[in-house]
Amino acid sequence: MPSINFTEAELETISAALEEYIHHDDPDADPADLIGGLSVADRCDSIQNKIAALFTKVALAQINADK
């Protein structure tokens, strides 16, 4: 899969949008109607976890660079 480079502001925008989008989760939804068979909550959580991991990686790199 190709790599996508987002700015910090873009990642924060995506994260904020996911906080709103997760309210569209329907636990009773038919899996056949779900994108990739995943619930809205599962997809939002997955994306949020990836964003958080990236911010952590960047922060650790900055800390190491400052040493």
TORTOR-657605 format. One record per residue: x, y, z of N, C-alpha, C in turn; chain; residue in one letter. Coordinates in Angstrom, 1 decimal, always signed. Each point is the difference from the previous one (the first is absolute). Layout:
residues N
+--------+--------+--------+--------+--------+--------+--------+--------+--------+-------+------+
:   n.px :   n.py :   n.pz :  ca.px :  ca.py :  ca.pz :   c.px :   c.py :   c.pz : chain : resn :
+--------+--------+--------+--------+--------+--------+--------+--------+--------+-------+------+
:      X :      Y :      Z :      X :      Y :      Z :      X :      Y :      Z :     A :    a :
...
+--------+--------+--------+--------+--------+--------+--------+--------+--------+-------+------+
//
This chain:
residues 67
+--------+--------+--------+--------+--------+--------+--------+--------+--------+-------+------+
:   n.px :   n.py :   n.pz :  ca.px :  ca.py :  ca.pz :   c.px :   c.py :   c.pz : chain : resn :
+--------+--------+--------+--------+--------+--------+--------+--------+--------+-------+------+
:   +0.9 :   -1.2 :   +0.0 :   -0.9 :   +1.2 :   +0.0 :   +0.9 :   +1.2 :   +0.0 :     A :    m :
:   -0.3 :   +1.0 :   -0.8 :   +0.8 :   +1.3 :   +0.0 :   -0.1 :   +0.7 :   +1.3 :     A :    p :
:   +1.1 :   +0.8 :   +0.2 :   +0.1 :   +0.8 :   +1.2 :   -0.7 :   +1.3 :   -0.3 :     A :    s :
:   -0.6 :   +0.6 :   +1.0 :   -0.7 :   +1.3 :   -0.1 :   +0.6 :   +0.9 :   +1.1 :     A :    i :
:   +0.5 :   +1.2 :   -0.4 :   +0.5 :   +0.9 :   +0.9 :   -1.0 :   +1.1 :   +0.3 :     A :    n :
:   -0.4 :   +0.0 :   +1.3 :   -0.9 :   +1.0 :   +0.5 :   +0.7 :   +1.0 :   +0.9 :     A :    f :
:   -0.4 :   +1.2 :   +0.0 :   +0.6 :   +1.0 :   +1.0 :   -0.6 :   -0.3 :   +1.4 :     A :    t :
:   +0.6 :   +0.5 :   +1.0 :   -0.6 :   -0.1 :   +1.3 :   -1.4 :   +0.5 :   +0.1 :     A :    e :
:   -0.2 :   +1.2 :   -0.6 :   -1.4 :   +0.6 :   +0.0 :   -1.0 :   -0.9 :   -0.7 :     A :    a :
:   +0.4 :   -0.6 :   -1.1 :   -0.9 :   -0.9 :   -0.7 :   -0.3 :   -1.3 :   +0.8 :     A :    e :
:   +1.0 :   -0.5 :   +0.7 :   -0.3 :   -1.2 :   +0.9 :   -0.9 :   +0.4 :   +1.1 :     A :    l :
:   +0.2 :   +1.2 :   +0.6 :   -0.9 :   +0.5 :   +1.0 :   -1.4 :   +0.2 :   -0.5 :     A :    e :
:   -0.2 :   +0.4 :   -1.2 :   -1.3 :   +0.2 :   -0.7 :   -0.7 :   -1.4 :   -0.2 :     A :    t :
:   +0.8 :   -0.9 :   -0.4 :   -0.6 :   -1.4 :   -0.2 :   -0.4 :   -0.5 :   +1.3 :     A :    i :
:   +0.8 :   +0.1 :   +1.0 :   -0.3 :   -0.5 :   +1.4 :   -1.3 :   +0.6 :   +0.5 :     A :    s :
:   -0.1 :   +1.3 :   -0.2 :   -1.2 :   +0.7 :   +0.5 :   -1.2 :   -0.4 :   -0.8 :     A :    a :
:   +0.1 :   -0.2 :   -1.3 :   -1.1 :   -0.5 :   -0.8 :   -0.4 :   -1.4 :   +0.5 :     A :    a :
:   +0.9 :   -0.8 :   +0.3 :   -0.3 :   -1.4 :   +0.4 :   -0.8 :   +0.0 :   +1.4 :     A :    l :
:   +0.3 :   +1.0 :   +0.8 :   -0.7 :   +0.1 :   +1.3 :   -1.5 :   +0.3 :   -0.3 :     A :    e :
:   -0.3 :   +0.7 :   -1.1 :   -1.4 :   +0.2 :   -0.3 :   -0.6 :   -1.2 :   -0.8 :     A :    e :
:   +0.8 :   -0.6 :   -0.9 :   -0.5 :   -1.0 :   -0.9 :   -0.3 :   -1.3 :   +0.9 :     A :    y :
:   +0.7 :   -0.2 :   +1.1 :   -0.3 :   -1.2 :   +0.8 :   -1.4 :   -0.1 :   +0.5 :     A :    i :
:   -0.6 :   +1.2 :   +0.1 :   -1.4 :   +0.0 :   +0.4 :   -1.0 :   -0.7 :   -1.0 :     A :    h :
:   +0.5 :   -0.2 :   -1.2 :   -0.8 :   -0.7 :   -1.0 :   +0.1 :   -1.5 :   +0.1 :     A :    h :
:   +0.7 :   -0.5 :   +1.0 :   +0.1 :   -1.4 :   +0.2 :   -1.3 :   -0.7 :   +0.3 :     A :    d :
:   -0.3 :   -1.1 :   -0.6 :   -1.3 :   -0.7 :   +0.3 :   +0.4 :   -1.4 :   +0.3 :     A :    d :
:   +0.0 :   -0.4 :   +1.3 :   +0.4 :   -1.3 :   +0.4 :   -0.8 :   -1.2 :   -0.7 :     A :    p :
:   -1.2 :   +0.4 :   -0.4 :   -0.9 :   -1.0 :   -0.6 :   +0.1 :   +0.0 :   -1.6 :     A :    d :
:   +0.9 :   +0.7 :   -0.5 :   +0.2 :   +0.0 :   -1.5 :   +0.4 :   -1.3 :   -0.5 :     A :    a :
:   -0.6 :   -0.3 :   -1.2 :   +0.4 :   -1.3 :   -0.7 :   +1.4 :   +0.1 :   -0.5 :     A :    d :
:   +0.9 :   -0.9 :   +0.4 :   +1.4 :   +0.0 :   -0.5 :   +0.1 :   +0.2 :   -1.5 :     A :    p :
:   -1.0 :   -0.5 :   -0.8 :   +0.1 :   +0.1 :   -1.4 :   -0.2 :   +1.5 :   -0.5 :     A :    a :
:   -0.5 :   +0.8 :   +0.9 :   -0.2 :   +1.4 :   -0.3 :   +1.2 :   +0.9 :   +0.5 :     A :    d :
:   +0.9 :   -0.6 :   +0.6 :   +1.2 :   +0.7 :   +0.6 :   +1.2 :   +0.1 :   -0.9 :     A :    l :
:   +0.7 :   +1.1 :   +0.0 :   +1.2 :   +0.1 :   -0.9 :   +1.0 :   -1.0 :   +0.6 :     A :    i :
:   +0.5 :   -0.9 :   -0.8 :   +0.9 :   -1.0 :   +0.4 :   -0.5 :   -0.9 :   +1.1 :     A :    g :
:   -1.3 :   +0.0 :   +0.2 :   -0.6 :   -0.9 :   +1.0 :   +0.3 :   +0.5 :   +1.4 :     A :    g :
:   +0.6 :   +1.2 :   +0.2 :   +0.3 :   +0.6 :   +1.3 :   -1.0 :   +1.0 :   +0.4 :     A :    l :
:   -0.3 :   +0.0 :   +1.3 :   -1.0 :   +1.1 :   +0.5 :   +0.7 :   +1.3 :   -0.1 :     A :    s :
:   -0.8 :   +1.1 :   +0.0 :   +0.5 :   +1.3 :   +0.0 :   +0.9 :   +0.2 :   +1.2 :     A :    v :
:   -0.4 :   -0.5 :   +1.2 :   +0.9 :   +0.1 :   +1.2 :   +1.3 :   -0.7 :   -0.2 :     A :    a :
:   +0.0 :   -1.2 :   -0.6 :   +1.3 :   -0.7 :   -0.2 :   +0.9 :   +0.8 :   -0.9 :     A :    d :
:   -0.6 :   +0.5 :   -1.1 :   +0.8 :   +0.7 :   -1.0 :   +0.6 :   +1.3 :   +0.7 :     A :    r :
:   -0.9 :   +0.7 :   +0.7 :   +0.5 :   +1.3 :   +0.6 :   +1.1 :   -0.3 :   +1.0 :     A :    c :
:   -0.2 :   -1.0 :   +0.9 :   +1.0 :   -0.4 :   +1.0 :   +1.3 :   -0.4 :   -0.7 :     A :    d :
:   -0.1 :   -0.7 :   -1.1 :   +1.3 :   -0.4 :   -0.7 :   +0.7 :   +1.2 :   -0.5 :     A :    s :
:   -0.7 :   +0.9 :   -0.6 :   +0.6 :   +1.2 :   -0.6 :   +0.6 :   +0.9 :   +1.1 :     A :    i :
:   -0.8 :   +0.2 :   +1.1 :   +0.5 :   +0.8 :   +1.2 :   +1.2 :   -0.6 :   +0.6 :     A :    q :
:   +0.1 :   -1.4 :   +0.1 :   +1.2 :   -0.6 :   +0.5 :   +1.2 :   +0.2 :   -0.9 :     A :    n :
:   -0.2 :   +0.0 :   -1.3 :   +1.1 :   +0.2 :   -0.9 :   +0.5 :   +1.5 :   +0.1 :     A :    k :
:   -0.9 :   +0.9 :   +0.2 :   +0.4 :   +1.4 :   +0.1 :   +0.7 :   +0.2 :   +1.3 :     A :    i :
:   -0.5 :   -0.6 :   +1.1 :   +0.7 :   +0.1 :   +1.3 :   +1.4 :   -0.6 :   +0.0 :     A :    a :
:   +0.1 :   -1.1 :   -0.7 :   +1.3 :   -0.7 :   -0.1 :   +1.0 :   +0.9 :   -0.8 :     A :    a :
:   -0.5 :   +0.7 :   -1.0 :   +0.9 :   +0.9 :   -0.8 :   +0.4 :   +1.2 :   +0.8 :     A :    l :
:   -0.9 :   +0.6 :   +0.8 :   +0.3 :   +1.1 :   +0.8 :   +1.1 :   -0.4 :   +1.1 :     A :    f :
:   -0.2 :   -1.2 :   +0.5 :   +0.9 :   -0.6 :   +1.0 :   +1.4 :   -0.1 :   -0.6 :     A :    t :
:   +0.0 :   -0.6 :   -1.2 :   +1.3 :   -0.2 :   -0.7 :   +0.7 :   +1.3 :   -0.3 :     A :    k :
:   -0.7 :   +1.0 :   -0.4 :   +0.5 :   +1.3 :   -0.3 :   +0.6 :   +0.6 :   +1.3 :     A :    v :
:   -0.8 :   -0.1 :   +1.1 :   +0.4 :   +0.6 :   +1.3 :   +1.3 :   -0.7 :   +0.5 :     A :    a :
:   +0.1 :   -1.3 :   -0.1 :   +1.2 :   -0.7 :   +0.4 :   +1.2 :   +0.4 :   -0.8 :     A :    l :
:   -0.2 :   +0.1 :   -1.3 :   +1.1 :   +0.5 :   -0.9 :   +0.4 :   +1.3 :   +0.4 :     A :    a :
:   -0.9 :   +0.9 :   +0.3 :   +0.4 :   +1.4 :   +0.5 :   +0.8 :   -0.1 :   +1.3 :     A :    q :
:   -0.5 :   -0.8 :   +0.9 :   +0.7 :   -0.1 :   +1.3 :   +1.4 :   -0.5 :   -0.2 :     A :    i :
:   +0.2 :   -1.0 :   -0.9 :   +1.3 :   -0.6 :   -0.3 :   +0.9 :   +1.0 :   -0.7 :     A :    n :
:   -0.6 :   +0.8 :   -0.9 :   +0.8 :   +1.0 :   -0.7 :   +0.5 :   +1.2 :   +0.9 :     A :    a :
:   -0.8 :   +0.2 :   +1.1 :   +0.4 :   +1.1 :   +0.9 :   +1.0 :   -0.5 :   +1.0 :     A :    d :
:   +0.4 :   -1.2 :   +0.1 :   +1.0 :   -0.5 :   +0.9 :   +1.4 :   +0.4 :   -0.4 :     A :    k :
+--------+--------+--------+--------+--------+--------+--------+--------+--------+-------+------+
//
